[in-house]
């Protein structure tokens, strides 16, 4: 599976666990809501800088986006 889809799915799962809308997450990250939507759907190639902004806004360590066990469903 495309890494953009895997990371986007992880962002979406973390956002939903926190009960945060895409709009609220975008505001916290100082990014556009449509950008968040594109990232979550795997249509945008997220930069490492924006990934860090999202991770911090979700209260997550950036490592969660590279957890191979998570991606492989272990």
C-alpha positions, 0 to 999 in steps of 0.5 A: 500500500502507498505510504501516503495512504498509510500515514493518512490513515494513521493521522485520521485514526489519531484525530478521531480518537481525540474527537477532533474534526478536520477543521479543528486539527487544521486550525491547531496546525495552522494548515488548511482543512482541505490540506488535512483532508488530502493528507488523510485520503493519501492524495497529498504528499505530506512534508516532514514539517507538516507531519511534525505540526500534525503530530504535535497538535495531536499530542503524538510522537512523530514515531507513531507515523513510522510504526511498521507494526501498526502498518502491518496490522501486528 
